[in-house]
């Protein structure tokens, strides 16, 4: 789930999300991503790292919550991309 979201961010926003450490990625993401996409992102990736690197057992409720955060992020990112595209169309491509 972590890598899928990182690759989505990489493709949508053009930075090396899947080839950086979580700390490097979050520093760049929190600086470059639109404000509405930042909420919950840091907690999401830190929780994924705890499971991946610290071997903390996966709690079903926590996993479901993490999935909800990832889905919400993708939905918001797609809305953001559509609104940018609509703005470019409305201004004749000069946005």
PDB file as gemmi writes it, atoms N, CA and C in Angstrom:
CRYST1    1.000    1.000    1.000  90.00  90.00  90.00 P 1                      
ATOM      1  N   UNK A   1       0.832  -1.183   0.000  1.00  0.00           N  
ATOM      2  CA  UNK A   1       0.000   0.000   0.000  1.00  0.00           C  
ATOM      3  C   UNK A   1       0.880   1.250   0.000  1.00  0.00           C  
ATOM      4  N   UNK A   2       1.928   1.217   0.794  1.00  0.00           N  
ATOM      5  CA  UNK A   2       2.859   2.337   0.878  1.00  0.00           C  
ATOM      6  C   UNK A   2       3.468   2.633  -0.491  1.00  0.00           C  
ATOM      7  N   UNK A   3       3.998   1.618  -1.146  1.00  0.00           N  
ATOM      8  CA  UNK A   3       4.657   1.801  -2.431  1.00  0.00           C  
ATOM      9  C   UNK A   3       3.668   2.216  -3.517  1.00  0.00           C  
ATOM     10  N   UNK A   4       2.478   1.698  -3.473  1.00  0.00           N  
ATOM     11  CA  UNK A   4       1.460   2.078  -4.458  1.00  0.00           C  
ATOM     12  C   UNK A   4       1.165   3.575  -4.348  1.00  0.00           C  
ATOM     13  N   UNK A   5       0.982   4.069  -3.144  1.00  0.00           N  
ATOM     14  CA  UNK A   5       0.702   5.492  -2.970  1.00  0.00           C  
ATOM     15  C   UNK A   5       1.913   6.329  -3.356  1.00  0.00           C  
ATOM     16  N   UNK A   6       3.108   5.886  -3.003  1.00  0.00           N  
ATOM     17  CA  UNK A   6       4.322   6.618  -3.394  1.00  0.00           C  
ATOM     18  C   UNK A   6       4.422   6.713  -4.921  1.00  0.00           C  
ATOM     19  N   UNK A   7       4.165   5.611  -5.612  1.00  0.00           N  
ATOM     20  CA  UNK A   7       4.254   5.634  -7.082  1.00  0.00           C  
ATOM     21  C   UNK A   7       3.179   6.527  -7.695  1.00  0.00           C  
ATOM     22  N   UNK A   8       1.998   6.520  -7.107  1.00  0.00           N  
ATOM     23  CA  UNK A   8       0.945   7.419  -7.573  1.00  0.00           C  
ATOM     24  C   UNK A   8       1.405   8.866  -7.433  1.00  0.00           C  
ATOM     25  N   UNK A   9       1.952   9.216  -6.282  1.00  0.00           N  
ATOM     26  CA  UNK A   9       2.430  10.582  -6.038  1.00  0.00           C  
ATOM     27  C   UNK A   9       3.552  10.926  -7.015  1.00  0.00           C  
ATOM     28  N   UNK A  10       4.429   9.996  -7.244  1.00  0.00           N  
ATOM     29  CA  UNK A  10       5.535  10.197  -8.180  1.00  0.00           C  
ATOM     30  C   UNK A  10       5.010  10.525  -9.576  1.00  0.00           C  
ATOM     31  N   UNK A  11       4.039   9.754 -10.032  1.00  0.00           N  
ATOM     32  CA  UNK A  11       3.486   9.967 -11.372  1.00  0.00           C  
ATOM     33  C   UNK A  11       2.670  11.253 -11.460  1.00  0.00           C  
ATOM     34  N   UNK A  12       1.889  11.537 -10.434  1.00  0.00           N  
ATOM     35  CA  UNK A  12       1.024  12.716 -10.459  1.00  0.00           C  
ATOM     36  C   UNK A  12       1.781  14.026 -10.285  1.00  0.00           C  
ATOM     37  N   UNK A  13       2.824  14.002  -9.440  1.00  0.00           N  
ATOM     38  CA  UNK A  13       3.458  15.258  -9.054  1.00  0.00           C  
ATOM     39  C   UNK A  13       4.921  15.371  -9.457  1.00  0.00           C  
ATOM     40  N   UNK A  14       5.468  14.302 -10.048  1.00  0.00           N  
ATOM     41  CA  UNK A  14       6.774  14.383 -10.662  1.00  0.00           C  
ATOM     42  C   UNK A  14       7.980  14.453  -9.751  1.00  0.00           C  
ATOM     43  N   UNK A  15       7.904  13.866  -8.578  1.00  0.00           N  
ATOM     44  CA  UNK A  15       9.133  13.749  -7.805  1.00  0.00           C  
ATOM     45  C   UNK A  15       9.357  12.323  -7.353  1.00  0.00           C  
ATOM     46  N   UNK A  16      10.588  12.024  -6.972  1.00  0.00           N  
ATOM     47  CA  UNK A  16      11.046  10.650  -6.760  1.00  0.00           C  
ATOM     48  C   UNK A  16      10.540  10.033  -5.463  1.00  0.00           C  
ATOM     49  N   UNK A  17       9.252   9.900  -5.335  1.00  0.00           N  
ATOM     50  CA  UNK A  17       8.642   9.402  -4.101  1.00  0.00           C  
ATOM     51  C   UNK A  17       9.007   7.959  -3.797  1.00  0.00           C  
ATOM     52  N   UNK A  18       9.189   7.140  -4.815  1.00  0.00           N  
ATOM     53  CA  UNK A  18       9.456   5.724  -4.562  1.00  0.00           C  
ATOM     54  C   UNK A  18      10.941   5.420  -4.398  1.00  0.00           C  
ATOM     55  N   UNK A  19      11.803   6.394  -4.642  1.00  0.00           N  
ATOM     56  CA  UNK A  19      13.244   6.154  -4.558  1.00  0.00           C  
ATOM     57  C   UNK A  19      13.906   6.898  -3.404  1.00  0.00           C  
ATOM     58  N   UNK A  20      13.112   7.477  -2.522  1.00  0.00           N  
ATOM     59  CA  UNK A  20      13.644   8.226  -1.393  1.00  0.00           C  
ATOM     60  C   UNK A  20      13.246   7.565  -0.085  1.00  0.00           C  
ATOM     61  N   UNK A  21      13.983   7.899   0.973  1.00  0.00           N  
ATOM     62  CA  UNK A  21      13.558   7.453   2.296  1.00  0.00           C  
ATOM     63  C   UNK A  21      12.264   8.176   2.632  1.00  0.00           C  
ATOM     64  N   UNK A  22      11.560   7.685   3.620  1.00  0.00           N  
ATOM     65  CA  UNK A  22      10.320   8.343   4.031  1.00  0.00           C  
ATOM     66  C   UNK A  22      10.598   9.783   4.452  1.00  0.00           C  
ATOM     67  N   UNK A  23      11.671  10.000   5.189  1.00  0.00           N  
ATOM     68  CA  UNK A  23      12.011  11.347   5.644  1.00  0.00           C  
ATOM     69  C   UNK A  23      12.277  12.281   4.463  1.00  0.00           C  
ATOM     70  N   UNK A  24      13.064  11.810   3.495  1.00  0.00           N  
ATOM     71  CA  UNK A  24      13.352  12.627   2.307  1.00  0.00           C  
ATOM     72  C   UNK A  24      12.076  12.908   1.530  1.00  0.00           C  
ATOM     73  N   UNK A  25      11.299  11.865   1.334  1.00  0.00           N  
ATOM     74  CA  UNK A  25      10.052  12.005   0.594  1.00  0.00           C  
ATOM     75  C   UNK A  25       9.105  12.993   1.269  1.00  0.00           C  
ATOM     76  N   UNK A  26       8.905  12.837   2.585  1.00  0.00           N  
ATOM     77  CA  UNK A  26       7.979  13.717   3.297  1.00  0.00           C  
ATOM     78  C   UNK A  26       8.437  15.163   3.284  1.00  0.00           C  
ATOM     79  N   UNK A  27       9.740  15.388   3.403  1.00  0.00           N  
ATOM     80  CA  UNK A  27      10.266  16.755   3.344  1.00  0.00           C  
ATOM     81  C   UNK A  27       9.876  17.407   2.022  1.00  0.00           C  
ATOM     82  N   UNK A  28      10.084  16.688   0.936  1.00  0.00           N  
ATOM     83  CA  UNK A  28       9.749  17.211  -0.381  1.00  0.00           C  
ATOM     84  C   UNK A  28       8.231  17.323  -0.566  1.00  0.00           C  
ATOM     85  N   UNK A  29       7.502  16.295  -0.157  1.00  0.00           N  
ATOM     86  CA  UNK A  29       6.050  16.286  -0.328  1.00  0.00           C  
ATOM     87  C   UNK A  29       5.390  17.424   0.447  1.00  0.00           C  
ATOM     88  N   UNK A  30       5.798  17.624   1.686  1.00  0.00           N  
ATOM     89  CA  UNK A  30       5.172  18.662   2.505  1.00  0.00           C  
ATOM     90  C   UNK A  30       5.551  20.064   2.020  1.00  0.00           C  
ATOM     91  N   UNK A  31       6.613  20.151   1.258  1.00  0.00           N  
ATOM     92  CA  UNK A  31       7.012  21.436   0.683  1.00  0.00           C  
ATOM     93  C   UNK A  31       6.322  21.688  -0.654  1.00  0.00           C  
ATOM     94  N   UNK A  32       6.111  20.633  -1.449  1.00  0.00           N  
ATOM     95  CA  UNK A  32       5.657  20.804  -2.831  1.00  0.00           C  
ATOM     96  C   UNK A  32       4.183  20.496  -3.091  1.00  0.00           C  
ATOM     97  N   UNK A  33       3.599  19.619  -2.307  1.00  0.00           N  
ATOM     98  CA  UNK A  33       2.212  19.237  -2.582  1.00  0.00           C  
ATOM     99  C   UNK A  33       1.250  20.364  -2.226  1.00  0.00           C  
ATOM    100  N   UNK A  34       0.118  20.431  -2.921  1.00  0.00           N  
ATOM    101  CA  UNK A  34      -0.912  21.399  -2.557  1.00  0.00           C  
ATOM    102  C   UNK A  34      -1.370  21.170  -1.114  1.00  0.00           C  
ATOM    103  N   UNK A  35      -1.716  22.220  -0.445  1.00  0.00           N  
ATOM    104  CA  UNK A  35      -2.064  22.172   0.976  1.00  0.00           C  
ATOM    105  C   UNK A  35      -3.128  21.137   1.299  1.00  0.00           C  
ATOM    106  N   UNK A  36      -4.156  21.028   0.455  1.00  0.00           N  
ATOM    107  CA  UNK A  36      -5.266  20.112   0.738  1.00  0.00           C  
ATOM    108  C   UNK A  36      -4.849  18.645   0.665  1.00  0.00           C  
ATOM    109  N   UNK A  37      -3.666  18.352   0.135  1.00  0.00           N  
ATOM    110  CA  UNK A  37      -3.201  16.968   0.031  1.00  0.00           C  
ATOM    111  C   UNK A  37      -2.259  16.563   1.150  1.00  0.00           C  
ATOM    112  N   UNK A  38      -1.855  17.489   1.972  1.00  0.00           N  
ATOM    113  CA  UNK A  38      -0.855  17.219   3.010  1.00  0.00           C  
ATOM    114  C   UNK A  38      -1.429  16.562   4.267  1.00  0.00           C  
ATOM    115  N   UNK A  39      -2.698  16.783   4.530  1.00  0.00           N  
ATOM    116  CA  UNK A  39      -3.317  16.293   5.766  1.00  0.00           C  
ATOM    117  C   UNK A  39      -3.244  14.776   5.886  1.00  0.00           C  
ATOM    118  N   UNK A  40      -2.667  14.303   6.952  1.00  0.00           N  
ATOM    119  CA  UNK A  40      -2.599  12.881   7.242  1.00  0.00           C  
ATOM    120  C   UNK A  40      -1.458  12.140   6.561  1.00  0.00           C  
ATOM    121  N   UNK A  41      -0.793  12.791   5.615  1.00  0.00           N  
ATOM    122  CA  UNK A  41       0.245  12.122   4.841  1.00  0.00           C  
ATOM    123  C   UNK A  41       1.427  11.685   5.702  1.00  0.00           C  
ATOM    124  N   UNK A  42       1.886  12.561   6.555  1.00  0.00           N  
ATOM    125  CA  UNK A  42       3.030  12.245   7.409  1.00  0.00           C  
ATOM    126  C   UNK A  42       2.714  11.070   8.335  1.00  0.00           C  
ATOM    127  N   UNK A  43       1.558  11.109   8.995  1.00  0.00           N  
ATOM    128  CA  UNK A  43       1.160  10.007   9.886  1.00  0.00           C  
ATOM    129  C   UNK A  43       1.011   8.700   9.128  1.00  0.00           C  
ATOM    130  N   UNK A  44       0.458   8.772   7.926  1.00  0.00           N  
ATOM    131  CA  UNK A  44       0.261   7.580   7.105  1.00  0.00           C  
ATOM    132  C   UNK A  44       1.594   6.889   6.818  1.00  0.00           C  
ATOM    133  N   UNK A  45       2.566   7.637   6.312  1.00  0.00           N  
ATOM    134  CA  UNK A  45       3.838   7.023   5.936  1.00  0.00           C  
ATOM    135  C   UNK A  45       4.668   6.609   7.151  1.00  0.00           C  
ATOM    136  N   UNK A  46       4.564   7.334   8.232  1.00  0.00           N  
ATOM    137  CA  UNK A  46       5.276   6.926   9.443  1.00  0.00           C  
ATOM    138  C   UNK A  46       4.681   5.638  10.009  1.00  0.00           C  
ATOM    139  N   UNK A  47       3.371   5.495   9.954  1.00  0.00           N  
ATOM    140  CA  UNK A  47       2.726   4.262  10.423  1.00  0.00           C  
ATOM    141  C   UNK A  47       3.123   3.082   9.535  1.00  0.00           C  
ATOM    142  N   UNK A  48       3.201   3.302   8.231  1.00  0.00           N  
ATOM    143  CA  UNK A  48       3.640   2.235   7.317  1.00  0.00           C  
ATOM    144  C   UNK A  48       5.065   1.814   7.642  1.00  0.00           C  
ATOM    145  N   UNK A  49       5.925   2.776   7.949  1.00  0.00           N  
ATOM    146  CA  UNK A  49       7.316   2.451   8.288  1.00  0.00           C  
ATOM    147  C   UNK A  49       7.412   1.635   9.576  1.00  0.00           C  
ATOM    148  N   UNK A  50       6.547   1.935  10.539  1.00  0.00           N  
ATOM    149  CA  UNK A  50       6.576   1.164  11.788  1.00  0.00           C  
ATOM    150  C   UNK A  50       6.287  -0.311  11.525  1.00  0.00           C  
ATOM    151  N   UNK A  51       5.348  -0.571  10.652  1.00  0.00           N  
ATOM    152  CA  UNK A  51       5.016  -1.957  10.317  1.00  0.00           C  
ATOM    153  C   UNK A  51       6.156  -2.578   9.514  1.00  0.00           C  
ATOM    154  N   UNK A  52       6.658  -1.833   8.536  1.00  0.00           N  
ATOM    155  CA  UNK A  52       7.677  -2.365   7.634  1.00  0.00           C  
ATOM    156  C   UNK A  52       9.024  -2.582   8.317  1.00  0.00           C  
ATOM    157  N   UNK A  53       9.484  -1.603   9.086  1.00  0.00           N  
ATOM    158  CA  UNK A  53      10.837  -1.661   9.622  1.00  0.00           C  
ATOM    159  C   UNK A  53      10.923  -2.096  11.086  1.00  0.00           C  
ATOM    160  N   UNK A  54       9.912  -1.764  11.870  1.00  0.00           N  
ATOM    161  CA  UNK A  54       9.957  -2.113  13.288  1.00  0.00           C  
ATOM    162  C   UNK A  54       9.228  -3.421  13.578  1.00  0.00           C  
ATOM    163  N   UNK A  55       8.549  -3.944  12.568  1.00  0.00           N  
ATOM    164  CA  UNK A  55       7.867  -5.217  12.740  1.00  0.00           C  
ATOM    165  C   UNK A  55       6.662  -5.159  13.649  1.00  0.00           C  
ATOM    166  N   UNK A  56       6.100  -3.975  13.807  1.00  0.00           N  
ATOM    167  CA  UNK A  56       4.910  -3.837  14.646  1.00  0.00           C  
ATOM    168  C   UNK A  56       3.748  -4.561  13.960  1.00  0.00           C  
ATOM    169  N   UNK A  57       3.017  -5.378  14.685  1.00  0.00           N  
ATOM    170  CA  UNK A  57       1.899  -6.115  14.072  1.00  0.00           C  
ATOM    171  C   UNK A  57       0.849  -5.164  13.490  1.00  0.00           C  
ATOM    172  N   UNK A  58       0.254  -5.605  12.407  1.00  0.00           N  
ATOM    173  CA  UNK A  58      -0.777  -4.801  11.742  1.00  0.00           C  
ATOM    174  C   UNK A  58      -2.098  -5.000  12.468  1.00  0.00           C  
ATOM    175  N   UNK A  59      -2.663  -3.918  12.912  1.00  0.00           N  
ATOM    176  CA  UNK A  59      -3.979  -3.902  13.535  1.00  0.00           C  
ATOM    177  C   UNK A  59      -5.004  -3.681  12.418  1.00  0.00           C  
ATOM    178  N   UNK A  60      -6.053  -4.491  12.387  1.00  0.00           N  
ATOM    179  CA  UNK A  60      -7.050  -4.386  11.311  1.00  0.00           C  
ATOM    180  C   UNK A  60      -7.673  -2.996  11.221  1.00  0.00           C  
ATOM    181  N   UNK A  61      -7.992  -2.419  12.352  1.00  0.00           N  
ATOM    182  CA  UNK A  61      -8.603  -1.082  12.340  1.00  0.00           C  
ATOM    183  C   UNK A  61      -7.617  -0.042  11.830  1.00  0.00           C  
ATOM    184  N   UNK A  62      -6.368  -0.140  12.249  1.00  0.00           N  
ATOM    185  CA  UNK A  62      -5.349   0.798  11.791  1.00  0.00           C  
ATOM    186  C   UNK A  62      -5.093   0.631  10.297  1.00  0.00           C  
ATOM    187  N   UNK A  63      -5.091  -0.614   9.820  1.00  0.00           N  
ATOM    188  CA  UNK A  63      -4.891  -0.871   8.394  1.00  0.00           C  
ATOM    189  C   UNK A  63      -6.049  -0.303   7.577  1.00  0.00           C  
ATOM    190  N   UNK A  64      -7.256  -0.468   8.068  1.00  0.00           N  
ATOM    191  CA  UNK A  64      -8.429   0.083   7.378  1.00  0.00           C  
ATOM    192  C   UNK A  64      -8.372   1.602   7.354  1.00  0.00           C  
ATOM    193  N   UNK A  65      -7.956   2.200   8.462  1.00  0.00           N  
ATOM    194  CA  UNK A  65      -7.834   3.658   8.523  1.00  0.00           C  
ATOM    195  C   UNK A  65      -6.761   4.149   7.557  1.00  0.00           C  
ATOM    196  N   UNK A  66      -5.651   3.413   7.476  1.00  0.00           N  
ATOM    197  CA  UNK A  66      -4.575   3.786   6.556  1.00  0.00           C  
ATOM    198  C   UNK A  66      -5.056   3.698   5.109  1.00  0.00           C  
ATOM    199  N   UNK A  67      -5.799   2.655   4.798  1.00  0.00           N  
ATOM    200  CA  UNK A  67      -6.348   2.510   3.455  1.00  0.00           C  
ATOM    201  C   UNK A  67      -7.293   3.665   3.133  1.00  0.00           C  
ATOM    202  N   UNK A  68      -8.112   4.052   4.100  1.00  0.00           N  
ATOM    203  CA  UNK A  68      -9.019   5.193   3.899  1.00  0.00           C  
ATOM    204  C   UNK A  68      -8.243   6.473   3.614  1.00  0.00           C  
ATOM    205  N   UNK A  69      -7.129   6.675   4.315  1.00  0.00           N  
ATOM    206  CA  UNK A  69      -6.292   7.866   4.092  1.00  0.00           C  
ATOM    207  C   UNK A  69      -5.717   7.835   2.676  1.00  0.00           C  
ATOM    208  N   UNK A  70      -5.226   6.672   2.258  1.00  0.00           N  
ATOM    209  CA  UNK A  70      -4.651   6.548   0.916  1.00  0.00           C  
ATOM    210  C   UNK A  70      -5.707   6.804  -0.163  1.00  0.00           C  
ATOM    211  N   UNK A  71      -6.885   6.250   0.005  1.00  0.00           N  
ATOM    212  CA  UNK A  71      -7.969   6.446  -0.963  1.00  0.00           C  
ATOM    213  C   UNK A  71      -8.378   7.915  -1.002  1.00  0.00           C  
ATOM    214  N   UNK A  72      -8.514   8.531   0.163  1.00  0.00           N  
ATOM    215  CA  UNK A  72      -8.878   9.952   0.218  1.00  0.00           C  
ATOM    216  C   UNK A  72      -7.822  10.800  -0.479  1.00  0.00           C  
ATOM    217  N   UNK A  73      -6.550  10.474  -0.273  1.00  0.00           N  
ATOM    218  CA  UNK A  73      -5.473  11.216  -0.917  1.00  0.00           C  
ATOM    219  C   UNK A  73      -5.597  11.125  -2.438  1.00  0.00           C  
ATOM    220  N   UNK A  74      -5.785   9.916  -2.956  1.00  0.00           N  
ATOM    221  CA  UNK A  74      -5.898   9.727  -4.403  1.00  0.00           C  
ATOM    222  C   UNK A  74      -7.105  10.493  -4.946  1.00  0.00           C  
ATOM    223  N   UNK A  75      -8.228  10.416  -4.261  1.00  0.00           N  
ATOM    224  CA  UNK A  75      -9.426  11.142  -4.706  1.00  0.00           C  
ATOM    225  C   UNK A  75      -9.189  12.645  -4.726  1.00  0.00           C  
ATOM    226  N   UNK A  76      -8.572  13.178  -3.671  1.00  0.00           N  
ATOM    227  CA  UNK A  76      -8.275  14.618  -3.623  1.00  0.00           C  
ATOM    228  C   UNK A  76      -7.282  15.015  -4.710  1.00  0.00           C  
ATOM    229  N   UNK A  77      -6.280  14.178  -4.939  1.00  0.00           N  
ATOM    230  CA  UNK A  77      -5.276  14.472  -5.962  1.00  0.00           C  
ATOM    231  C   UNK A  77      -5.911  14.498  -7.351  1.00  0.00           C  
ATOM    232  N   UNK A  78      -6.811  13.571  -7.605  1.00  0.00           N  
ATOM    233  CA  UNK A  78      -7.486  13.550  -8.897  1.00  0.00           C  
ATOM    234  C   UNK A  78      -8.381  14.769  -9.072  1.00  0.00           C  
ATOM    235  N   UNK A  79      -9.089  15.169  -8.024  1.00  0.00           N  
ATOM    236  CA  UNK A  79      -9.899  16.391  -8.095  1.00  0.00           C  
ATOM    237  C   UNK A  79      -9.019  17.605  -8.346  1.00  0.00           C  
ATOM    238  N   UNK A  80      -7.876  17.645  -7.664  1.00  0.00           N  
ATOM    239  CA  UNK A  80      -6.936  18.750  -7.836  1.00  0.00           C  
ATOM    240  C   UNK A  80      -6.456  18.814  -9.286  1.00  0.00           C  
ATOM    241  N   UNK A  81      -6.093  17.665  -9.857  1.00  0.00           N  
ATOM    242  CA  UNK A  81      -5.626  17.616 -11.246  1.00  0.00           C  
ATOM    243  C   UNK A  81      -6.722  18.056 -12.214  1.00  0.00           C  
ATOM    244  N   UNK A  82      -7.946  17.607 -11.956  1.00  0.00           N  
ATOM    245  CA  UNK A  82      -9.067  17.998 -12.818  1.00  0.00           C  
ATOM    246  C   UNK A  82      -9.333  19.493 -12.735  1.00  0.00           C  
ATOM    247  N   UNK A  83      -9.239  20.063 -11.537  1.00  0.00           N  
ATOM    248  CA  UNK A  83      -9.486  21.505 -11.401  1.00  0.00           C  
ATOM    249  C   UNK A  83      -8.387  22.304 -12.083  1.00  0.00           C  
ATOM    250  N   UNK A  84      -7.144  21.806 -12.023  1.00  0.00           N  
ATOM    251  CA  UNK A  84      -6.055  22.478 -12.749  1.00  0.00           C  
ATOM    252  C   UNK A  84      -6.298  22.409 -14.244  1.00  0.00           C  
ATOM    253  N   UNK A  85      -6.686  21.246 -14.737  1.00  0.00           N  
ATOM    254  CA  UNK A  85      -6.954  21.076 -16.169  1.00  0.00           C  
ATOM    255  C   UNK A  85      -8.114  21.966 -16.610  1.00  0.00           C  
ATOM    256  N   UNK A  86      -9.156  22.050 -15.797  1.00  0.00           N  
ATOM    257  CA  UNK A  86     -10.296  22.900 -16.132  1.00  0.00           C  
ATOM    258  C   UNK A  86      -9.882  24.365 -16.150  1.00  0.00           C  
ATOM    259  N   UNK A  87      -9.024  24.753 -15.225  1.00  0.00           N  
ATOM    260  CA  UNK A  87      -8.517  26.133 -15.194  1.00  0.00           C  
ATOM    261  C   UNK A  87      -7.696  26.460 -16.424  1.00  0.00           C  
ATOM    262  N   UNK A  88      -6.898  25.496 -16.890  1.00  0.00           N  
ATOM    263  CA  UNK A  88      -6.108  25.702 -18.100  1.00  0.00           C  
ATOM    264  C   UNK A  88      -7.003  25.819 -19.314  1.00  0.00           C  
ATOM    265  N   UNK A  89      -8.053  24.996 -19.377  1.00  0.00           N  
ATOM    266  CA  UNK A  89      -8.990  25.060 -20.496  1.00  0.00           C  
ATOM    267  C   UNK A  89      -9.738  26.384 -20.491  1.00  0.00           C  
ATOM    268  N   UNK A  90     -10.154  26.833 -19.324  1.00  0.00           N  
ATOM    269  CA  UNK A  90     -10.913  28.082 -19.212  1.00  0.00           C  
ATOM    270  C   UNK A  90     -10.058  29.279 -19.598  1.00  0.00           C  
ATOM    271  N   UNK A  91      -8.739  29.205 -19.348  1.00  0.00           N  
ATOM    272  CA  UNK A  91      -7.871  30.336 -19.681  1.00  0.00           C  
ATOM    273  C   UNK A  91      -7.199  30.158 -21.034  1.00  0.00           C  
ATOM    274  N   UNK A  92      -7.624  29.154 -21.777  1.00  0.00           N  
ATOM    275  CA  UNK A  92      -7.047  28.913 -23.080  1.00  0.00           C  
ATOM    276  C   UNK A  92      -5.682  28.258 -23.043  1.00  0.00           C  
ATOM    277  N   UNK A  93      -5.409  27.551 -21.918  1.00  0.00           N  
ATOM    278  CA  UNK A  93      -4.142  26.854 -21.814  1.00  0.00           C  
ATOM    279  C   UNK A  93      -3.023  27.704 -21.260  1.00  0.00           C  
ATOM    280  N   UNK A  94      -3.343  28.896 -20.764  1.00  0.00           N  
ATOM    281  CA  UNK A  94      -2.306  29.805 -20.252  1.00  0.00           C  
ATOM    282  C   UNK A  94      -2.316  29.910 -18.747  1.00  0.00           C  
ATOM    283  N   UNK A  95      -2.709  28.871 -18.055  1.00  0.00           N  
ATOM    284  CA  UNK A  95      -2.777  28.922 -16.594  1.00  0.00           C  
ATOM    285  C   UNK A  95      -1.424  28.775 -15.973  1.00  0.00           C  
TER     286      UNK A  95                                                      
END                                                                             
